Amino acid sequence: MLRLLLLAAIWGSSFLFLRIAALELGSLPTAFIRASLGTLGLLILLLVVRVEWDFRAKLKTLLLLGIINAGLPSTMYSLAALVLPAGYSAIFNATTPLMGVLIGALFFHEGITPSKATGVFIGLLGVAVLTRTGPVAFDLQLLLGAGACLVATICYGFAGFLTRRWIGQQGGLDNRLTAFASLAGASLFLLPLFIGSLALKPPASWGGIEVWLSLAALGLLCTAFAYVLYFRLLEDVGPIKASTTTFLIPPFGVLWGALLLGEPLSWDYLPGCVLIALALWLVVRPSVSKT
């Protein structure tokens, strides 16, 4: 529980830092610099602790996982940060367990109970209600931002099951190596996109100290350190339970945005948030065994 709370607080703050950096630098530069700083931070950590560099012939798999688990989601959330308040992105991120249930049932032969099916339906309804009743005007930009967030949660859903199948069920791996190789894969994936974005439309400004402190926090705290925590949780409790950290991310995301960016704390969030919270409870509540 302590690890879940810490991870939620850290990832909740990431939407704040994304909002600051992406508005100044653009989405692709923000995503690439975040992944690169995260990779560098983990490389330094691995060198300091002198970890054994044994990927057990899984390096290519980990690089691919990095695209799914970090490269694509980071890009999607950076795009969403251009049009959505930090609190909105954090709330949409809470649909990750719902996506995990759907993806598990459709692609990984995971059982889906009536409770989980109901939770998925109510969760998607909550997303729809939030986009219509929240404090941000309902327009095309909102829909595109919400769509980008949902693409990211779909990626997270796939990545959790693929990590368990490709890594956890085949002998396991040091979670620090898993996090490092995943972020390296994300950085390699984002590098040509970053170069292309600079060629087509370079940032008007590379920002000041606030932007680069936000990028440092994104890369070192919200990515490098948080990914080590996440992969350890994934190894210990599995993909669905590990994804429940997203329950706690929305309050942190809304709180950080309100305190540090002056985003509105509005009761208009409440209907959609209540539906999403109910959906998440239906998805992860313990099954009642019949005796």
C-alpha positions as a Markdown table, in Angstrom:
| # | Residue | x | y | z |
|---|---|---|---|---|
| 1 | Met | 0.0 | 0.0 | 0.0 |
| 2 | Leu | 2.9 | 2.4 | 0.8 |
| 3 | Arg | 4.4 | 1.7 | -2.6 |
| 4 | Leu | 1.0 | 2.2 | -4.3 |
| 5 | Leu | 0.6 | 5.6 | -2.5 |
| 6 | Leu | 4.1 | 6.7 | -3.4 |
| 7 | Leu | 3.7 | 5.7 | -7.0 |
| 8 | Ala | 0.3 | 7.4 | -7.3 |
| 9 | Ala | 1.7 | 10.7 | -5.8 |
| 10 | Ile | 4.7 | 10.6 | -8.2 |
| 11 | Trp | 2.7 | 9.7 | -11.3 |
| 12 | Gly | 0.0 | 12.2 | -10.3 |
| 13 | Ser | 2.6 | 15.0 | -10.4 |
| 14 | Ser | 3.8 | 13.9 | -13.9 |
| 15 | Phe | 0.7 | 15.4 | -15.5 |
| 16 | Leu | 1.6 | 18.7 | -13.9 |
| 17 | Phe | 5.2 | 18.6 | -15.3 |
| 18 | Leu | 3.9 | 17.4 | -18.7 |
| 19 | Arg | 1.6 | 20.4 | -18.8 |
| 20 | Ile | 4.4 | 22.8 | -18.1 |
| 21 | Ala | 7.0 | 21.3 | -20.5 |
| 22 | Ala | 4.7 | 20.4 | -23.4 |
| 23 | Leu | 3.1 | 23.8 | -23.7 |
| 24 | Glu | 6.6 | 25.3 | -24.1 |
| 25 | Leu | 8.5 | 22.6 | -26.1 |
| 26 | Gly | 5.8 | 20.6 | -27.9 |
| 27 | Ser | 4.7 | 17.0 | -27.4 |
| 28 | Leu | 7.4 | 15.0 | -29.1 |
| 29 | Pro | 10.4 | 16.9 | -27.6 |
| 30 | Thr | 8.8 | 16.5 | -24.2 |
| 31 | Ala | 8.2 | 12.8 | -24.7 |
| 32 | Phe | 11.8 | 12.2 | -26.0 |
| 33 | Ile | 13.6 | 14.2 | -23.3 |
| 34 | Arg | 11.5 | 12.5 | -20.6 |
| 35 | Ala | 12.4 | 9.0 | -21.8 |
| 36 | Ser | 16.0 | 9.9 | -22.4 |
| 37 | Leu | 16.5 | 11.4 | -18.9 |
| 38 | Gly | 14.8 | 8.4 | -17.4 |
| 39 | Thr | 17.2 | 6.1 | -19.3 |
| 40 | Leu | 20.2 | 8.1 | -18.2 |
| 41 | Gly | 19.0 | 8.2 | -14.6 |
| 42 | Leu | 18.6 | 4.4 | -14.5 |
| 43 | Leu | 21.9 | 3.9 | -16.2 |
| 44 | Ile | 23.6 | 5.9 | -13.5 |
| 45 | Leu | 21.7 | 3.9 | -10.8 |
| 46 | Leu | 22.7 | 0.6 | -12.3 |
| 47 | Leu | 26.4 | 1.6 | -12.5 |
| 48 | Val | 26.4 | 2.8 | -8.9 |
| 49 | Val | 24.8 | -0.3 | -7.5 |
| 50 | Arg | 26.9 | -2.5 | -9.9 |
| 51 | Val | 24.0 | -4.6 | -11.0 |
| 52 | Glu | 24.8 | -7.7 | -13.1 |
| 53 | Trp | 24.1 | -6.9 | -16.7 |
| 54 | Asp | 22.3 | -10.1 | -17.6 |
| 55 | Phe | 19.2 | -9.6 | -19.7 |
| 56 | Arg | 18.9 | -13.4 | -20.2 |
| 57 | Ala | 18.4 | -13.0 | -24.0 |
| 58 | Lys | 15.4 | -10.8 | -23.4 |
| 59 | Leu | 16.9 | -7.4 | -24.5 |
| 60 | Lys | 15.0 | -7.2 | -27.8 |
| 61 | Thr | 11.8 | -8.1 | -26.1 |
| 62 | Leu | 12.4 | -5.4 | -23.4 |
| 63 | Leu | 13.1 | -2.8 | -26.1 |
| 64 | Leu | 9.8 | -3.7 | -27.8 |
| 65 | Leu | 8.0 | -3.5 | -24.4 |
| 66 | Gly | 9.5 | -0.1 | -23.9 |
| 67 | Ile | 7.7 | 1.2 | -27.0 |
| 68 | Ile | 4.4 | -0.1 | -25.7 |
| 69 | Asn | 4.8 | 0.7 | -22.1 |
| 70 | Ala | 6.6 | 4.0 | -22.3 |
| 71 | Gly | 7.2 | 5.4 | -25.8 |
| 72 | Leu | 3.6 | 5.5 | -27.1 |
| 73 | Pro | 2.0 | 6.4 | -23.8 |
| 74 | Ser | 4.4 | 9.2 | -23.1 |
| 75 | Thr | 3.8 | 10.6 | -26.6 |
| 76 | Met | 0.0 | 10.4 | -26.1 |
| 77 | Tyr | 0.0 | 12.1 | -22.7 |
| 78 | Ser | 2.4 | 14.8 | -24.0 |
| 79 | Leu | -0.2 | 15.5 | -26.8 |
| 80 | Ala | -3.0 | 15.5 | -24.3 |
| 81 | Ala | -1.1 | 18.0 | -22.2 |
| 82 | Leu | -1.4 | 20.5 | -25.0 |
| 83 | Val | -5.1 | 20.7 | -24.6 |
| 84 | Leu | -6.2 | 19.2 | -21.3 |
| 85 | Pro | -5.6 | 20.3 | -17.7 |
| 86 | Ala | -3.4 | 18.0 | -15.6 |
| 87 | Gly | -6.4 | 16.9 | -13.6 |
| 88 | Tyr | -8.2 | 15.7 | -16.7 |
| 89 | Ser | -5.3 | 13.6 | -17.9 |
| 90 | Ala | -4.9 | 12.1 | -14.4 |
| 91 | Ile | -8.6 | 11.1 | -14.3 |
| 92 | Phe | -8.5 | 9.5 | -17.8 |
| 93 | Asn | -5.4 | 7.6 | -16.7 |
| 94 | Ala | -7.6 | 5.9 | -14.1 |
| 95 | Thr | -9.3 | 3.8 | -16.8 |
| 96 | Thr | -6.1 | 1.7 | -17.1 |
| 97 | Pro | -7.5 | -1.2 | -15.0 |
| 98 | Leu | -10.7 | -1.2 | -17.1 |
| 99 | Met | -8.6 | -1.5 | -20.3 |
| 100 | Gly | -6.6 | -4.2 | -18.6 |
| 101 | Val | -9.8 | -6.2 | -18.0 |
| 102 | Leu | -11.0 | -5.8 | -21.6 |
| 103 | Ile | -7.6 | -6.6 | -23.1 |
| 104 | Gly | -7.1 | -9.6 | -20.8 |
| 105 | Ala | -10.5 | -11.0 | -21.8 |
| 106 | Leu | -10.1 | -10.3 | -25.5 |
| 107 | Phe | -6.4 | -11.2 | -26.1 |
| 108 | Phe | -5.1 | -13.2 | -23.1 |
| 109 | His | -7.8 | -15.6 | -22.1 |
| 110 | Glu | -8.4 | -13.9 | -18.8 |
| 111 | Gly | -11.8 | -14.6 | -17.3 |
| 112 | Ile | -14.3 | -11.7 | -17.1 |
| 113 | Thr | -16.9 | -11.8 | -14.4 |
| 114 | Pro | -20.3 | -10.0 | -14.6 |
| 115 | Ser | -18.9 | -7.6 | -12.0 |
| 116 | Lys | -15.9 | -6.8 | -14.2 |
| 117 | Ala | -18.1 | -6.5 | -17.3 |
| 118 | Thr | -20.4 | -4.1 | -15.5 |
| 119 | Gly | -17.4 | -2.1 | -14.3 |
| 120 | Val | -16.0 | -1.7 | -17.8 |
| 121 | Phe | -19.4 | -0.4 | -19.0 |
| 122 | Ile | -19.8 | 2.0 | -16.1 |
| 123 | Gly | -16.1 | 3.2 | -16.5 |
| 124 | Leu | -16.6 | 4.0 | -20.1 |
| 125 | Leu | -19.8 | 5.8 | -19.2 |
| 126 | Gly | -17.9 | 7.8 | -16.6 |
| 127 | Val | -15.4 | 8.9 | -19.2 |
| 128 | Ala | -18.2 | 10.1 | -21.5 |
| 129 | Val | -19.9 | 11.9 | -18.6 |
| 130 | Leu | -16.6 | 13.6 | -17.6 |
| 131 | Thr | -16.0 | 14.9 | -21.1 |
| 132 | Arg | -19.5 | 16.4 | -21.2 |
| 133 | Thr | -19.9 | 17.8 | -17.7 |
| 134 | Gly | -16.3 | 18.6 | -16.6 |
| 135 | Pro | -15.0 | 22.2 | -16.2 |
| 136 | Val | -13.4 | 22.2 | -19.7 |
| 137 | Ala | -15.6 | 23.1 | -22.7 |
| 138 | Phe | -16.8 | 20.1 | -24.7 |
| 139 | Asp | -15.2 | 20.5 | -28.1 |
| 140 | Leu | -13.0 | 18.7 | -30.6 |
| 141 | Gln | -9.8 | 19.5 | -28.7 |
| 142 | Leu | -11.2 | 17.9 | -25.6 |
| 143 | Leu | -12.2 | 14.8 | -27.5 |
| 144 | Leu | -8.8 | 14.5 | -29.1 |
| 145 | Gly | -7.1 | 14.9 | -25.7 |
| 146 | Ala | -9.3 | 12.3 | -24.2 |
| 147 | Gly | -8.7 | 10.0 | -27.1 |
| 148 | Ala | -4.9 | 10.4 | -26.7 |
| 149 | Cys | -5.2 | 9.5 | -23.0 |
| 150 | Leu | -7.3 | 6.4 | -23.7 |
| 151 | Val | -4.8 | 5.2 | -26.3 |
| 152 | Ala | -2.1 | 5.5 | -23.6 |
| 153 | Thr | -4.2 | 3.4 | -21.2 |
| 154 | Ile | -4.7 | 0.8 | -23.9 |
| 155 | Cys | -0.9 | 0.6 | -24.3 |
| 156 | Tyr | -0.5 | 0.2 | -20.5 |
| 157 | Gly | -3.1 | -2.6 | -20.5 |
| 158 | Phe | -1.3 | -4.6 | -23.2 |
| 159 | Ala | 2.1 | -3.9 | -21.6 |
| 160 | Gly | 1.1 | -5.3 | -18.2 |
| 161 | Phe | 0.1 | -8.7 | -19.7 |
| 162 | Leu | 3.0 | -8.8 | -22.2 |
| 163 | Thr | 5.5 | -8.1 | -19.4 |
| 164 | Arg | 4.0 | -11.0 | -17.3 |
| 165 | Arg | 4.0 | -13.3 | -20.3 |
| 166 | Trp | 7.4 | -12.4 | -21.9 |
| 167 | Ile | 9.4 | -11.6 | -18.8 |
| 168 | Gly | 7.7 | -12.8 | -15.5 |
| 169 | Gln | 6.6 | -16.2 | -16.7 |
| 170 | Gln | 10.0 | -17.0 | -18.4 |
| 171 | Gly | 12.3 | -16.8 | -15.5 |
| 172 | Gly | 11.9 | -13.2 | -14.4 |
| 173 | Leu | 14.5 | -10.4 | -14.5 |
| 174 | Asp | 15.9 | -7.8 | -12.2 |
| 175 | Asn | 13.2 | -5.1 | -12.2 |
| 176 | Arg | 15.9 | -2.4 | -12.5 |
| 177 | Leu | 17.1 | -3.9 | -15.8 |
| 178 | Thr | 13.6 | -4.3 | -17.0 |
| 179 | Ala | 12.9 | -0.6 | -16.4 |
| 180 | Phe | 16.2 | 0.5 | -17.9 |
| 181 | Ala | 15.8 | -1.5 | -21.1 |
| 182 | Ser | 12.1 | -0.4 | -21.5 |
| 183 | Leu | 13.1 | 3.2 | -21.3 |
| 184 | Ala | 16.0 | 2.7 | -23.7 |
| 185 | Gly | 13.5 | 1.2 | -26.1 |
| 186 | Ala | 11.2 | 4.1 | -25.7 |
| 187 | Ser | 14.1 | 6.6 | -26.3 |
| 188 | Leu | 15.1 | 4.8 | -29.5 |
| 189 | Phe | 11.6 | 4.8 | -30.7 |
| 190 | Leu | 11.1 | 8.5 | -30.0 |
| 191 | Leu | 14.5 | 9.6 | -31.4 |
| 192 | Pro | 13.5 | 9.8 | -35.1 |
| 193 | Leu | 10.2 | 11.3 | -34.2 |
| 194 | Phe | 12.0 | 14.0 | -32.1 |
| 195 | Ile | 14.4 | 14.7 | -35.0 |
| 196 | Gly | 11.5 | 14.9 | -37.5 |
| 197 | Ser | 9.6 | 17.3 | -35.2 |
| 198 | Leu | 12.6 | 19.6 | -34.9 |
| 199 | Ala | 13.0 | 19.6 | -38.7 |
| 200 | Leu | 9.4 | 20.4 | -39.4 |
| 201 | Lys | 8.6 | 22.7 | -36.5 |
| 202 | Pro | 11.3 | 23.4 | -33.9 |
| 203 | Pro | 10.1 | 24.9 | -30.6 |
| 204 | Ala | 9.8 | 28.7 | -30.6 |
| 205 | Ser | 11.6 | 28.6 | -27.2 |
| 206 | Trp | 13.5 | 25.9 | -25.3 |
| 207 | Gly | 12.1 | 27.4 | -22.1 |
| 208 | Gly | 13.6 | 28.5 | -18.8 |
| 209 | Ile | 14.5 | 26.9 | -15.5 |
| 210 | Glu | 10.9 | 26.0 | -14.7 |
| 211 | Val | 10.6 | 24.0 | -17.9 |
| 212 | Trp | 13.9 | 22.1 | -17.4 |
| 213 | Leu | 13.2 | 21.4 | -13.8 |
| 214 | Ser | 9.9 | 19.9 | -14.9 |
| 215 | Leu | 11.7 | 17.8 | -17.5 |
| 216 | Ala | 14.2 | 16.6 | -14.9 |
| 217 | Ala | 11.3 | 15.7 | -12.5 |
| 218 | Leu | 9.6 | 13.9 | -15.4 |
| 219 | Gly | 12.6 | 11.9 | -16.4 |
| 220 | Leu | 14.3 | 11.1 | -13.1 |
| 221 | Leu | 11.5 | 11.0 | -10.6 |
| 222 | Cys | 8.3 | 10.2 | -12.6 |
| 223 | Thr | 9.9 | 7.9 | -15.0 |
| 224 | Ala | 13.2 | 6.3 | -13.8 |
| 225 | Phe | 12.4 | 5.9 | -10.1 |
| 226 | Ala | 8.7 | 5.3 | -10.7 |
| 227 | Tyr | 9.3 | 2.6 | -13.3 |
| 228 | Val | 11.5 | 0.7 | -10.9 |
| 229 | Leu | 8.7 | 0.8 | -8.4 |
| 230 | Tyr | 6.1 | -0.2 | -11.0 |
| 231 | Phe | 7.9 | -3.2 | -12.4 |
| 232 | Arg | 8.6 | -4.4 | -8.8 |
| 233 | Leu | 4.8 | -4.2 | -8.1 |
| 234 | Leu | 4.1 | -5.9 | -11.4 |
| 235 | Glu | 6.3 | -8.8 | -10.4 |
| 236 | Asp | 4.9 | -9.0 | -6.9 |
| 237 | Val | 1.1 | -8.6 | -7.5 |
| 238 | Gly | 0.4 | -9.0 | -11.2 |
| 239 | Pro | -0.8 | -6.5 | -13.9 |
| 240 | Ile | -4.4 | -5.9 | -12.8 |
| 241 | Lys | -3.6 | -5.2 | -9.1 |
| 242 | Ala | -0.5 | -3.1 | -10.1 |
| 243 | Ser | -2.6 | -1.0 | -12.3 |
| 244 | Thr | -4.9 | -0.1 | -9.4 |
| 245 | Thr | -2.4 | 2.6 | -8.4 |
| 246 | Thr | -4.4 | 4.6 | -11.0 |
| 247 | Phe | -7.2 | 4.8 | -8.4 |
| 248 | Leu | -5.1 | 7.2 | -6.4 |
| 249 | Ile | -3.6 | 9.2 | -9.3 |
| 250 | Pro | -6.6 | 11.4 | -10.1 |
| 251 | Pro | -6.8 | 13.1 | -6.6 |
| 252 | Phe | -3.0 | 13.8 | -6.7 |
| 253 | Gly | -3.2 | 15.0 | -10.3 |
| 254 | Val | -6.1 | 17.4 | -9.6 |
| 255 | Leu | -4.5 | 18.5 | -6.4 |
| 256 | Trp | -1.1 | 19.3 | -7.9 |
| 257 | Gly | -2.7 | 21.1 | -10.8 |
| 258 | Ala | -4.8 | 23.2 | -8.5 |
| 259 | Leu | -2.0 | 24.0 | -6.1 |
| 260 | Leu | 0.8 | 24.7 | -8.6 |
| 261 | Leu | -0.9 | 25.6 | -11.9 |
| 262 | Gly | -4.1 | 27.3 | -10.6 |
| 263 | Glu | -6.4 | 24.8 | -12.3 |
| 264 | Pro | -10.0 | 24.9 | -11.1 |
| 265 | Leu | -11.2 | 22.6 | -8.3 |
| 266 | Ser | -14.7 | 22.1 | -9.5 |
| 267 | Trp | -17.7 | 20.0 | -8.5 |
| 268 | Asp | -18.2 | 19.5 | -12.2 |
| 269 | Tyr | -15.5 | 16.7 | -11.9 |
| 270 | Leu | -17.7 | 14.8 | -9.5 |
| 271 | Pro | -20.2 | 12.8 | -11.6 |
| 272 | Gly | -17.7 | 11.4 | -14.0 |
| 273 | Cys | -15.2 | 10.7 | -11.2 |
| 274 | Val | -17.9 | 8.8 | -9.1 |
| 275 | Leu | -18.8 | 6.6 | -12.1 |
| 276 | Ile | -15.1 | 5.8 | -12.8 |
| 277 | Ala | -14.5 | 5.1 | -9.1 |
| 278 | Leu | -17.5 | 2.7 | -8.9 |
| 279 | Ala | -16.3 | 1.0 | -12.1 |
| 280 | Leu | -12.8 | 0.5 | -10.7 |
| 281 | Trp | -14.2 | -1.0 | -7.5 |
| 282 | Leu | -16.3 | -3.4 | -9.5 |
| 283 | Val | -13.2 | -4.4 | -11.5 |
| 284 | Val | -10.8 | -5.1 | -8.6 |
| 285 | Arg | -12.9 | -6.1 | -5.7 |
| 286 | Pro | -12.1 | -9.5 | -4.4 |
| 287 | Ser | -14.3 | -12.4 | -5.7 |
| 288 | Val | -16.7 | -13.9 | -3.2 |
| 289 | Ser | -16.1 | -17.6 | -3.1 |
| 290 | Lys | -19.1 | -19.8 | -2.6 |
| 291 | Thr | -18.9 | -22.6 | -0.1 |
